[in-house]
Amino acid sequence: MNKVFLATRNFLSDEEGVTAIEYGLIAALIAVAVIATVYLVGQELDKVFIKIKNCLATPAACVTTP
């Protein structure tokens, strides 16, 4: 009976699995942040390229006066 108690206590005090889970959660959060950033930057780049395309098609529309 004493061996079962010691094995249970050792299992509950072991933190190696918890550390792996924490690293996994951190990696998942970083991945979400990278995906969100790439998505937002991609949308802005899309707007810039559309503006460039429109300016190449009709240059008079893109002339700005100081």
Predicted model as a PDB file, atoms N, CA, C, CB and O in Angstrom, pLDDT in the B-factor column:
MODEL        1                                                                  
ATOM      1  N   MET A   1       0.829  -1.194   0.000  1.00 68.00           N  
ATOM      2  CA  MET A   1       0.000   0.000   0.000  1.00 68.00           C  
ATOM      3  C   MET A   1       0.865   1.246   0.000  1.00 68.00           C  
ATOM      4  CB  MET A   1      -0.938   0.004   1.204  1.00 68.00           C  
ATOM      5  O   MET A   1       0.513   2.263  -0.598  1.00 68.00           O  
ATOM      6  N   ASN A   2       2.000   1.156   0.677  1.00 80.00           N  
ATOM      7  CA  ASN A   2       2.911   2.284   0.765  1.00 80.00           C  
ATOM      8  C   ASN A   2       3.487   2.626  -0.610  1.00 80.00           C  
ATOM      9  CB  ASN A   2       4.037   1.981   1.755  1.00 80.00           C  
ATOM     10  O   ASN A   2       3.705   3.799  -0.915  1.00 80.00           O  
ATOM     11  N   LYS A   3       3.736   1.603  -1.447  1.00 82.00           N  
ATOM     12  CA  LYS A   3       4.261   1.828  -2.793  1.00 82.00           C  
ATOM     13  C   LYS A   3       3.250   2.582  -3.655  1.00 82.00           C  
ATOM     14  CB  LYS A   3       4.627   0.491  -3.455  1.00 82.00           C  
ATOM     15  O   LYS A   3       3.627   3.442  -4.451  1.00 82.00           O  
ATOM     16  N   VAL A   4       1.974   2.260  -3.496  1.00 81.00           N  
ATOM     17  CA  VAL A   4       0.935   2.941  -4.269  1.00 81.00           C  
ATOM     18  C   VAL A   4       0.883   4.417  -3.871  1.00 81.00           C  
ATOM     19  CB  VAL A   4      -0.450   2.265  -4.052  1.00 81.00           C  
ATOM     20  O   VAL A   4       0.768   5.294  -4.727  1.00 81.00           O  
ATOM     21  N   PHE A   5       0.967   4.677  -2.582  1.00 77.00           N  
ATOM     22  CA  PHE A   5       0.950   6.052  -2.087  1.00 77.00           C  
ATOM     23  C   PHE A   5       2.154   6.825  -2.611  1.00 77.00           C  
ATOM     24  CB  PHE A   5       0.931   6.072  -0.551  1.00 77.00           C  
ATOM     25  O   PHE A   5       2.010   7.966  -3.051  1.00 77.00           O  
ATOM     26  N   LEU A   6       3.335   6.221  -2.569  1.00 83.00           N  
ATOM     27  CA  LEU A   6       4.540   6.891  -3.063  1.00 83.00           C  
ATOM     28  C   LEU A   6       4.465   7.122  -4.571  1.00 83.00           C  
ATOM     29  CB  LEU A   6       5.788   6.065  -2.720  1.00 83.00           C  
ATOM     30  O   LEU A   6       4.868   8.181  -5.053  1.00 83.00           O  
ATOM     31  N   ALA A   7       3.958   6.153  -5.315  1.00 80.00           N  
ATOM     32  CA  ALA A   7       3.845   6.303  -6.767  1.00 80.00           C  
ATOM     33  C   ALA A   7       2.854   7.420  -7.110  1.00 80.00           C  
ATOM     34  CB  ALA A   7       3.401   4.969  -7.420  1.00 80.00           C  
ATOM     35  O   ALA A   7       3.090   8.202  -8.031  1.00 80.00           O  
ATOM     36  N   THR A   8       1.756   7.488  -6.374  1.00 80.00           N  
ATOM     37  CA  THR A   8       0.764   8.541  -6.617  1.00 80.00           C  
ATOM     38  C   THR A   8       1.350   9.906  -6.283  1.00 80.00           C  
ATOM     39  CB  THR A   8      -0.515   8.292  -5.786  1.00 80.00           C  
ATOM     40  O   THR A   8       1.150  10.864  -7.029  1.00 80.00           O  
ATOM     41  N   ARG A   9       2.061  10.003  -5.188  1.00 80.00           N  
ATOM     42  CA  ARG A   9       2.673  11.272  -4.794  1.00 80.00           C  
ATOM     43  C   ARG A   9       3.725  11.705  -5.813  1.00 80.00           C  
ATOM     44  CB  ARG A   9       3.306  11.153  -3.396  1.00 80.00           C  
ATOM     45  O   ARG A   9       3.797  12.883  -6.162  1.00 80.00           O  
ATOM     46  N   ASN A  10       4.533  10.772  -6.291  1.00 78.00           N  
ATOM     47  CA  ASN A  10       5.535  11.100  -7.306  1.00 78.00           C  
ATOM     48  C   ASN A  10       4.880  11.545  -8.613  1.00 78.00           C  
ATOM     49  CB  ASN A  10       6.445   9.895  -7.562  1.00 78.00           C  
ATOM     50  O   ASN A  10       5.353  12.469  -9.275  1.00 78.00           O  
ATOM     51  N   PHE A  11       3.780  10.872  -8.975  1.00 74.00           N  
ATOM     52  CA  PHE A  11       3.081  11.238 -10.203  1.00 74.00           C  
ATOM     53  C   PHE A  11       2.504  12.645 -10.102  1.00 74.00           C  
ATOM     54  CB  PHE A  11       1.968  10.230 -10.506  1.00 74.00           C  
ATOM     55  O   PHE A  11       2.595  13.418 -11.055  1.00 74.00           O  
ATOM     56  N   LEU A  12       1.919  12.982  -8.975  1.00 73.00           N  
ATOM     57  CA  LEU A  12       1.314  14.305  -8.811  1.00 73.00           C  
ATOM     58  C   LEU A  12       2.363  15.418  -8.710  1.00 73.00           C  
ATOM     59  CB  LEU A  12       0.431  14.319  -7.573  1.00 73.00           C  
ATOM     60  O   LEU A  12       2.088  16.559  -9.081  1.00 73.00           O  
ATOM     61  N   SER A  13       3.550  15.100  -8.215  1.00 75.00           N  
ATOM     62  CA  SER A  13       4.581  16.132  -8.084  1.00 75.00           C  
ATOM     63  C   SER A  13       5.432  16.278  -9.343  1.00 75.00           C  
ATOM     64  CB  SER A  13       5.474  15.818  -6.906  1.00 75.00           C  
ATOM     65  O   SER A  13       6.224  17.215  -9.448  1.00 75.00           O  
ATOM     66  N   ASP A  14       5.276  15.353 -10.306  1.00 71.00           N  
ATOM     67  CA  ASP A  14       6.052  15.425 -11.548  1.00 71.00           C  
ATOM     68  C   ASP A  14       5.510  16.562 -12.409  1.00 71.00           C  
ATOM     69  CB  ASP A  14       5.999  14.070 -12.324  1.00 71.00           C  
ATOM     70  O   ASP A  14       4.316  16.596 -12.710  1.00 71.00           O  
ATOM     71  N   GLU A  15       6.382  17.497 -12.809  1.00 68.00           N  
ATOM     72  CA  GLU A  15       5.959  18.671 -13.575  1.00 68.00           C  
ATOM     73  C   GLU A  15       6.480  18.668 -15.007  1.00 68.00           C  
ATOM     74  CB  GLU A  15       6.417  19.925 -12.880  1.00 68.00           C  
ATOM     75  O   GLU A  15       6.330  19.674 -15.700  1.00 68.00           O  
ATOM     76  N   GLU A  16       7.077  17.598 -15.473  1.00 68.00           N  
ATOM     77  CA  GLU A  16       7.611  17.557 -16.833  1.00 68.00           C  
ATOM     78  C   GLU A  16       6.513  17.674 -17.877  1.00 68.00           C  
ATOM     79  CB  GLU A  16       8.391  16.274 -17.051  1.00 68.00           C  
ATOM     80  O   GLU A  16       6.686  18.390 -18.863  1.00 68.00           O  
ATOM     81  N   GLY A  17       5.409  17.005 -17.695  1.00 67.00           N  
ATOM     82  CA  GLY A  17       4.305  17.087 -18.639  1.00 67.00           C  
ATOM     83  C   GLY A  17       3.677  18.470 -18.662  1.00 67.00           C  
ATOM     84  O   GLY A  17       3.282  18.965 -19.717  1.00 67.00           O  
ATOM     85  N   VAL A  18       3.589  19.085 -17.499  1.00 71.00           N  
ATOM     86  CA  VAL A  18       3.027  20.431 -17.397  1.00 71.00           C  
ATOM     87  C   VAL A  18       3.891  21.415 -18.173  1.00 71.00           C  
ATOM     88  CB  VAL A  18       2.907  20.866 -15.918  1.00 71.00           C  
ATOM     89  O   VAL A  18       3.366  22.290 -18.861  1.00 71.00           O  
ATOM     90  N   THR A  19       5.181  21.284 -18.074  1.00 78.00           N  
ATOM     91  CA  THR A  19       6.080  22.180 -18.796  1.00 78.00           C  
ATOM     92  C   THR A  19       5.906  22.018 -20.299  1.00 78.00           C  
ATOM     93  CB  THR A  19       7.537  21.915 -18.400  1.00 78.00           C  
ATOM     94  O   THR A  19       5.904  23.008 -21.031  1.00 78.00           O  
ATOM     95  N   ALA A  20       5.762  20.802 -20.761  1.00 79.00           N  
ATOM     96  CA  ALA A  20       5.552  20.564 -22.188  1.00 79.00           C  
ATOM     97  C   ALA A  20       4.242  21.186 -22.653  1.00 79.00           C  
ATOM     98  CB  ALA A  20       5.559  19.061 -22.490  1.00 79.00           C  
ATOM     99  O   ALA A  20       4.183  21.758 -23.742  1.00 79.00           O  
ATOM    100  N   ILE A  21       3.213  21.085 -21.859  1.00 83.00           N  
ATOM    101  CA  ILE A  21       1.931  21.694 -22.201  1.00 83.00           C  
ATOM    102  C   ILE A  21       2.055  23.212 -22.246  1.00 83.00           C  
ATOM    103  CB  ILE A  21       0.849  21.277 -21.192  1.00 83.00           C  
ATOM    104  O   ILE A  21       1.494  23.853 -23.136  1.00 83.00           O  
ATOM    105  N   GLU A  22       2.777  23.788 -21.304  1.00 87.00           N  
ATOM    106  CA  GLU A  22       2.978  25.242 -21.292  1.00 87.00           C  
ATOM    107  C   GLU A  22       3.719  25.688 -22.543  1.00 87.00           C  
ATOM    108  CB  GLU A  22       3.756  25.674 -20.033  1.00 87.00           C  
ATOM    109  O   GLU A  22       3.351  26.692 -23.153  1.00 87.00           O  
ATOM    110  N   TYR A  23       4.752  24.961 -22.934  1.00 89.00           N  
ATOM    111  CA  TYR A  23       5.478  25.312 -24.154  1.00 89.00           C  
ATOM    112  C   TYR A  23       4.577  25.182 -25.374  1.00 89.00           C  
ATOM    113  CB  TYR A  23       6.719  24.425 -24.317  1.00 89.00           C  
ATOM    114  O   TYR A  23       4.663  25.996 -26.294  1.00 89.00           O  
ATOM    115  N   GLY A  24       3.728  24.185 -25.393  1.00 89.00           N  
ATOM    116  CA  GLY A  24       2.790  24.015 -26.490  1.00 89.00           C  
ATOM    117  C   GLY A  24       1.807  25.175 -26.577  1.00 89.00           C  
ATOM    118  O   GLY A  24       1.505  25.655 -27.670  1.00 89.00           O  
ATOM    119  N   LEU A  25       1.310  25.624 -25.439  1.00 93.00           N  
ATOM    120  CA  LEU A  25       0.392  26.763 -25.426  1.00 93.00           C  
ATOM    121  C   LEU A  25       1.081  28.045 -25.877  1.00 93.00           C  
ATOM    122  CB  LEU A  25      -0.194  26.952 -24.030  1.00 93.00           C  
ATOM    123  O   LEU A  25       0.492  28.845 -26.603  1.00 93.00           O  
ATOM    124  N   ILE A  26       2.316  28.241 -25.453  1.00 95.00           N  
ATOM    125  CA  ILE A  26       3.070  29.423 -25.879  1.00 95.00           C  
ATOM    126  C   ILE A  26       3.287  29.382 -27.386  1.00 95.00           C  
ATOM    127  CB  ILE A  26       4.429  29.508 -25.138  1.00 95.00           C  
ATOM    128  O   ILE A  26       3.126  30.399 -28.061  1.00 95.00           O  
ATOM    129  N   ALA A  27       3.648  28.229 -27.919  1.00 95.00           N  
ATOM    130  CA  ALA A  27       3.855  28.094 -29.363  1.00 95.00           C  
ATOM    131  C   ALA A  27       2.552  28.358 -30.120  1.00 95.00           C  
ATOM    132  CB  ALA A  27       4.396  26.688 -29.703  1.00 95.00           C  
ATOM    133  O   ALA A  27       2.568  28.980 -31.182  1.00 95.00           O  
ATOM    134  N   ALA A  28       1.436  27.892 -29.584  1.00 96.00           N  
ATOM    135  CA  ALA A  28       0.144  28.122 -30.236  1.00 96.00           C  
ATOM    136  C   ALA A  28      -0.209  29.602 -30.236  1.00 96.00           C  
ATOM    137  CB  ALA A  28      -0.960  27.317 -29.538  1.00 96.00           C  
ATOM    138  O   ALA A  28      -0.709  30.112 -31.239  1.00 96.00           O  
ATOM    139  N   LEU A  29       0.036  30.295 -29.145  1.00 97.00           N  
ATOM    140  CA  LEU A  29      -0.241  31.731 -29.076  1.00 97.00           C  
ATOM    141  C   LEU A  29       0.644  32.514 -30.041  1.00 97.00           C  
ATOM    142  CB  LEU A  29      -0.038  32.244 -27.647  1.00 97.00           C  
ATOM    143  O   LEU A  29       0.186  33.458 -30.685  1.00 97.00           O  
ATOM    144  N   ILE A  30       1.896  32.125 -30.137  1.00 97.00           N  
ATOM    145  CA  ILE A  30       2.804  32.790 -31.083  1.00 97.00           C  
ATOM    146  C   ILE A  30       2.319  32.554 -32.509  1.00 97.00           C  
ATOM    147  CB  ILE A  30       4.266  32.274 -30.912  1.00 97.00           C  
ATOM    148  O   ILE A  30       2.339  33.470 -33.330  1.00 97.00           O  
ATOM    149  N   ALA A  31       1.887  31.336 -32.806  1.00 97.00           N  
ATOM    150  CA  ALA A  31       1.394  31.027 -34.150  1.00 97.00           C  
ATOM    151  C   ALA A  31       0.158  31.858 -34.482  1.00 97.00           C  
ATOM    152  CB  ALA A  31       1.071  29.530 -34.272  1.00 97.00           C  
ATOM    153  O   ALA A  31       0.037  32.356 -35.601  1.00 97.00           O  
ATOM    154  N   VAL A  32      -0.754  32.014 -33.534  1.00 97.00           N  
ATOM    155  CA  VAL A  32      -1.953  32.826 -33.759  1.00 97.00           C  
ATOM    156  C   VAL A  32      -1.561  34.279 -34.015  1.00 97.00           C  
ATOM    157  CB  VAL A  32      -2.914  32.732 -32.548  1.00 97.00           C  
ATOM    158  O   VAL A  32      -2.127  34.924 -34.898  1.00 97.00           O  
ATOM    159  N   ALA A  33      -0.595  34.804 -33.250  1.00 97.00           N  
ATOM    160  CA  ALA A  33      -0.150  36.185 -33.444  1.00 97.00           C  
ATOM    161  C   ALA A  33       0.492  36.365 -34.821  1.00 97.00           C  
ATOM    162  CB  ALA A  33       0.842  36.587 -32.338  1.00 97.00           C  
ATOM    163  O   ALA A  33       0.252  37.371 -35.489  1.00 97.00           O  
ATOM    164  N   VAL A  34       1.295  35.413 -35.242  1.00 96.00           N  
ATOM    165  CA  VAL A  34       1.946  35.507 -36.555  1.00 96.00           C  
ATOM    166  C   VAL A  34       0.905  35.448 -37.669  1.00 96.00           C  
ATOM    167  CB  VAL A  34       2.987  34.373 -36.733  1.00 96.00           C  
ATOM    168  O   VAL A  34       0.976  36.221 -38.624  1.00 96.00           O  
ATOM    169  N   ILE A  35      -0.050  34.547 -37.558  1.00 96.00           N  
ATOM    170  CA  ILE A  35      -1.093  34.417 -38.580  1.00 96.00           C  
ATOM    171  C   ILE A  35      -1.918  35.700 -38.668  1.00 96.00           C  
ATOM    172  CB  ILE A  35      -2.011  33.212 -38.271  1.00 96.00           C  
ATOM    173  O   ILE A  35      -2.212  36.172 -39.765  1.00 96.00           O  
ATOM    174  N   ALA A  36      -2.289  36.261 -37.528  1.00 95.00           N  
ATOM    175  CA  ALA A  36      -3.072  37.498 -37.532  1.00 95.00           C  
ATOM    176  C   ALA A  36      -2.279  38.647 -38.153  1.00 95.00           C  
ATOM    177  CB  ALA A  36      -3.500  37.864 -36.104  1.00 95.00           C  
ATOM    178  O   ALA A  36      -2.826  39.435 -38.924  1.00 95.00           O  
ATOM    179  N   THR A  37      -1.000  38.743 -37.819  1.00 95.00           N  
ATOM    180  CA  THR A  37      -0.164  39.806 -38.365  1.00 95.00           C  
ATOM    181  C   THR A  37      -0.008  39.664 -39.871  1.00 95.00           C  
ATOM    182  CB  THR A  37       1.206  39.803 -37.696  1.00 95.00           C  
ATOM    183  O   THR A  37      -0.136  40.644 -40.605  1.00 95.00           O  
ATOM    184  N   VAL A  38       0.264  38.462 -40.330  1.00 94.00           N  
ATOM    185  CA  VAL A  38       0.420  38.228 -41.769  1.00 94.00           C  
ATOM    186  C   VAL A  38      -0.882  38.539 -42.496  1.00 94.00           C  
ATOM    187  CB  VAL A  38       0.852  36.771 -42.043  1.00 94.00           C  
ATOM    188  O   VAL A  38      -0.857  39.106 -43.589  1.00 94.00           O  
ATOM    189  N   TYR A  39      -2.002  38.183 -41.915  1.00 93.00           N  
ATOM    190  CA  TYR A  39      -3.300  38.456 -42.531  1.00 93.00           C  
ATOM    191  C   TYR A  39      -3.528  39.960 -42.666  1.00 93.00           C  
ATOM    192  CB  TYR A  39      -4.433  37.819 -41.706  1.00 93.00           C  
ATOM    193  O   TYR A  39      -3.925  40.436 -43.730  1.00 93.00           O  
ATOM    194  N   LEU A  40      -3.274  40.711 -41.584  1.00 92.00           N  
ATOM    195  CA  LEU A  40      -3.498  42.160 -41.623  1.00 92.00           C  
ATOM    196  C   LEU A  40      -2.531  42.858 -42.567  1.00 92.00           C  
ATOM    197  CB  LEU A  40      -3.366  42.750 -40.228  1.00 92.00           C  
ATOM    198  O   LEU A  40      -2.932  43.747 -43.319  1.00 92.00           O  
ATOM    199  N   VAL A  41      -1.268  42.466 -42.536  1.00 93.00           N  
ATOM    200  CA  VAL A  41      -0.280  43.061 -43.439  1.00 93.00           C  
ATOM    201  C   VAL A  41      -0.624  42.702 -44.882  1.00 93.00           C  
ATOM    202  CB  VAL A  41       1.156  42.581 -43.084  1.00 93.00           C  
ATOM    203  O   VAL A  41      -0.458  43.528 -45.779  1.00 93.00           O  
ATOM    204  N   GLY A  42      -1.094  41.497 -45.112  1.00 91.00           N  
ATOM    205  CA  GLY A  42      -1.481  41.073 -46.446  1.00 91.00           C  
ATOM    206  C   GLY A  42      -2.615  41.915 -47.002  1.00 91.00           C  
ATOM    207  O   GLY A  42      -2.617  42.255 -48.185  1.00 91.00           O  
ATOM    208  N   GLN A  43      -3.578  42.253 -46.155  1.00 90.00           N  
ATOM    209  CA  GLN A  43      -4.684  43.099 -46.605  1.00 90.00           C  
ATOM    210  C   GLN A  43      -4.175  44.488 -46.993  1.00 90.00           C  
ATOM    211  CB  GLN A  43      -5.762  43.211 -45.506  1.00 90.00           C  
ATOM    212  O   GLN A  43      -4.602  45.043 -48.005  1.00 90.00           O  
ATOM    213  N   GLU A  44      -3.279  45.043 -46.204  1.00 91.00           N  
ATOM    214  CA  GLU A  44      -2.730  46.365 -46.517  1.00 91.00           C  
ATOM    215  C   GLU A  44      -1.903  46.319 -47.804  1.00 91.00           C  
ATOM    216  CB  GLU A  44      -1.866  46.880 -45.348  1.00 91.00           C  
ATOM    217  O   GLU A  44      -1.979  47.234 -48.624  1.00 91.00           O  
ATOM    218  N   LEU A  45      -1.128  45.274 -47.977  1.00 93.00           N  
ATOM    219  CA  LEU A  45      -0.347  45.132 -49.208  1.00 93.00           C  
ATOM    220  C   LEU A  45      -1.256  44.998 -50.419  1.00 93.00           C  
ATOM    221  CB  LEU A  45       0.583  43.920 -49.115  1.00 93.00           C  
ATOM    222  O   LEU A  45      -0.960  45.525 -51.492  1.00 93.00           O  
ATOM    223  N   ASP A  46      -2.344  44.302 -50.243  1.00 92.00           N  
ATOM    224  CA  ASP A  46      -3.302  44.155 -51.334  1.00 92.00           C  
ATOM    225  C   ASP A  46      -3.833  45.525 -51.763  1.00 92.00           C  
ATOM    226  CB  ASP A  46      -4.468  43.233 -50.912  1.00 92.00           C  
ATOM    227  O   ASP A  46      -3.962  45.797 -52.956  1.00 92.00           O  
ATOM    228  N   LYS A  47      -4.139  46.384 -50.790  1.00 91.00           N  
ATOM    229  CA  LYS A  47      -4.615  47.736 -51.100  1.00 91.00           C  
ATOM    230  C   LYS A  47      -3.548  48.534 -51.850  1.00 91.00           C  
ATOM    231  CB  LYS A  47      -5.016  48.474 -49.808  1.00 91.00           C  
ATOM    232  O   LYS A  47      -3.864  49.255 -52.797  1.00 91.00           O  
ATOM    233  N   VAL A  48      -2.300  48.409 -51.437  1.00 91.00           N  
ATOM    234  CA  VAL A  48      -1.215  49.132 -52.092  1.00 91.00           C  
ATOM    235  C   VAL A  48      -1.062  48.658 -53.535  1.00 91.00           C  
ATOM    236  CB  VAL A  48       0.108  48.944 -51.321  1.00 91.00           C  
ATOM    237  O   VAL A  48      -0.922  49.484 -54.437  1.00 91.00           O  
ATOM    238  N   PHE A  49      -1.085  47.367 -53.769  1.00 93.00           N  
ATOM    239  CA  PHE A  49      -0.924  46.848 -55.121  1.00 93.00           C  
ATOM    240  C   PHE A  49      -2.111  47.214 -56.014  1.00 93.00           C  
ATOM    241  CB  PHE A  49      -0.750  45.337 -55.082  1.00 93.00           C  
ATOM    242  O   PHE A  49      -1.933  47.456 -57.207  1.00 93.00           O  
ATOM    243  N   ILE A  50      -3.307  47.255 -55.452  1.00 92.00           N  
ATOM    244  CA  ILE A  50      -4.473  47.681 -56.237  1.00 92.00           C  
ATOM    245  C   ILE A  50      -4.320  49.150 -56.635  1.00 92.00           C  
ATOM    246  CB  ILE A  50      -5.791  47.471 -55.432  1.00 92.00           C  
ATOM    247  O   ILE A  50      -4.634  49.527 -57.764  1.00 92.00           O  
ATOM    248  N   LYS A  51      -3.834  49.977 -55.701  1.00 90.00           N  
ATOM    249  CA  LYS A  51      -3.615  51.393 -56.020  1.00 90.00           C  
ATOM    250  C   LYS A  51      -2.550  51.540 -57.115  1.00 90.00           C  
ATOM    251  CB  LYS A  51      -3.190  52.177 -54.748  1.00 90.00           C  
ATOM    252  O   LYS A  51      -2.713  52.347 -58.030  1.00 90.00           O  
ATOM    253  N   ILE A  52      -1.484  50.781 -57.028  1.00 91.00           N  
ATOM    254  CA  ILE A  52      -0.429  50.832 -58.054  1.00 91.00           C  
ATOM    255  C   ILE A  52      -0.990  50.389 -59.402  1.00 91.00           C  
ATOM    256  CB  ILE A  52       0.780  49.936 -57.652  1.00 91.00           C  
ATOM    257  O   ILE A  52      -0.705  51.007 -60.427  1.00 91.00           O  
ATOM    258  N   LYS A  53      -1.791  49.315 -59.403  1.00 92.00           N  
ATOM    259  CA  LYS A  53      -2.397  48.827 -60.650  1.00 92.00           C  
ATOM    260  C   LYS A  53      -3.286  49.900 -61.268  1.00 92.00           C  
ATOM    261  CB  LYS A  53      -3.216  47.542 -60.391  1.00 92.00           C  
ATOM    262  O   LYS A  53      -3.251  50.119 -62.478  1.00 92.00           O  
ATOM    263  N   ASN A  54      -4.082  50.568 -60.435  1.00 90.00           N  
ATOM    264  CA  ASN A  54      -4.973  51.611 -60.940  1.00 90.00           C  
ATOM    265  C   ASN A  54      -4.178  52.809 -61.463  1.00 90.00           C  
ATOM    266  CB  ASN A  54      -5.944  52.062 -59.839  1.00 90.00           C  
ATOM    267  O   ASN A  54      -4.556  53.415 -62.465  1.00 90.00           O  
ATOM    268  N   CYS A  55      -3.090  53.146 -60.795  1.00 91.00           N  
ATOM    269  CA  CYS A  55      -2.267  54.255 -61.264  1.00 91.00           C  
ATOM    270  C   CYS A  55      -1.576  53.918 -62.586  1.00 91.00           C  
ATOM    271  CB  CYS A  55      -1.227  54.622 -60.208  1.00 91.00           C  
ATOM    272  O   CYS A  55      -1.404  54.801 -63.427  1.00 91.00           O  
ATOM    273  N   LEU A  56      -1.189  52.700 -62.780  1.00 91.00           N  
ATOM    274  CA  LEU A  56      -0.582  52.311 -64.043  1.00 91.00           C  
ATOM    275  C   LEU A  56      -1.611  52.308 -65.180  1.00 91.00           C  
ATOM    276  CB  LEU A  56       0.064  50.933 -63.910  1.00 91.00           C  
ATOM    277  O   LEU A  56      -1.291  52.610 -66.330  1.00 91.00           O  
ATOM    278  N   ALA A  57      -2.840  51.961 -64.830  1.00 91.00           N  
ATOM    279  CA  ALA A  57      -3.877  51.936 -65.845  1.00 91.00           C  
ATOM    280  C   ALA A  57      -4.307  53.342 -66.246  1.00 91.00           C  
ATOM    281  CB  ALA A  57      -5.071  51.151 -65.349  1.00 91.00           C  
ATOM    282  O   ALA A  57      -4.516  53.612 -67.429  1.00 91.00           O  
ATOM    283  N   THR A  58      -4.439  54.234 -65.276  1.00 89.00           N  
ATOM    284  CA  THR A  58      -4.834  55.626 -65.557  1.00 89.00           C  
ATOM    285  C   THR A  58      -3.931  56.562 -64.764  1.00 89.00           C  
ATOM    286  CB  THR A  58      -6.343  55.875 -65.195  1.00 89.00           C  
ATOM    287  O   THR A  58      -4.280  56.957 -63.652  1.00 89.00           O  
ATOM    288  N   PRO A  59      -2.783  56.922 -65.314  1.00 85.00           N  
ATOM    289  CA  PRO A  59      -1.812  57.751 -64.585  1.00 85.00           C  
ATOM    290  C   PRO A  59      -2.342  59.129 -64.203  1.00 85.00           C  
ATOM    291  CB  PRO A  59      -0.573  57.918 -65.414  1.00 85.00           C  
ATOM    292  O   PRO A  59      -1.906  59.691 -63.198  1.00 85.00           O  
ATOM    293  N   ALA A  60      -3.248  59.673 -64.959  1.00 83.00           N  
ATOM    294  CA  ALA A  60      -3.769  61.003 -64.655  1.00 83.00           C  
ATOM    295  C   ALA A  60      -4.526  61.017 -63.334  1.00 83.00           C  
ATOM    296  CB  ALA A  60      -4.677  61.485 -65.779  1.00 83.00           C  
ATOM    297  O   ALA A  60      -4.584  62.048 -62.665  1.00 83.00           O  
ATOM    298  N   ALA A  61      -5.101  59.891 -62.955  1.00 77.00           N  
ATOM    299  CA  ALA A  61      -5.861  59.820 -61.713  1.00 77.00           C  
ATOM    300  C   ALA A  61      -4.964  59.827 -60.488  1.00 77.00           C  
ATOM    301  CB  ALA A  61      -6.723  58.583 -61.703  1.00 77.00           C  
ATOM    302  O   ALA A  61      -5.443  60.077 -59.382  1.00 77.00           O  
ATOM    303  N   CYS A  62      -3.678  59.561 -60.654  1.00 83.00           N  
ATOM    304  CA  CYS A  62      -2.764  59.455 -59.520  1.00 83.00           C  
ATOM    305  C   CYS A  62      -1.872  60.673 -59.338  1.00 83.00           C  
ATOM    306  CB  CYS A  62      -1.912  58.244 -59.678  1.00 83.00           C  
ATOM    307  O   CYS A  62      -1.052  60.707 -58.421  1.00 83.00           O  
ATOM    308  N   VAL A  63      -2.022  61.667 -60.194  1.00 78.00           N  
ATOM    309  CA  VAL A  63      -1.187  62.852 -60.087  1.00 78.00           C  
ATOM    310  C   VAL A  63      -1.683  63.687 -58.918  1.00 78.00           C  
ATOM    311  CB  VAL A  63      -1.199  63.672 -61.406  1.00 78.00           C  
ATOM    312  O   VAL A  63      -2.864  64.023 -58.824  1.00 78.00           O  
ATOM    313  N   THR A  64      -0.754  64.013 -58.033  1.00 73.00           N  
ATOM    314  CA  THR A  64      -1.113  64.854 -56.884  1.00 73.00           C  
ATOM    315  C   THR A  64      -0.377  66.169 -56.995  1.00 73.00           C  
ATOM    316  CB  THR A  64      -0.779  64.151 -55.537  1.00 73.00           C  
ATOM    317  O   THR A  64       0.771  66.206 -57.436  1.00 73.00           O  
ATOM    318  N   THR A  65      -1.024  67.243 -56.603  1.00 62.00           N  
ATOM    319  CA  THR A  65      -0.387  68.560 -56.651  1.00 62.00           C  
ATOM    320  C   THR A  65       0.034  68.948 -55.246  1.00 62.00           C  
ATOM    321  CB  THR A  65      -1.343  69.633 -57.259  1.00 62.00           C  
ATOM    322  O   THR A  65      -0.720  68.760 -54.291  1.00 62.00           O  
ATOM    323  N   PRO A  66       1.230  69.485 -55.120  1.00 60.00           N  
ATOM    324  CA  PRO A  66       1.703  69.866 -53.773  1.00 60.00           C  
ATOM    325  C   PRO A  66       1.024  71.073 -53.215  1.00 60.00           C  
ATOM    326  CB  PRO A  66       3.163  70.117 -53.793  1.00 60.00           C  
ATOM    327  O   PRO A  66       1.329  71.493 -52.099  1.00 60.00           O  
TER     328      PRO A  66                                                      
ENDMDL                                                                          
END                                                                             
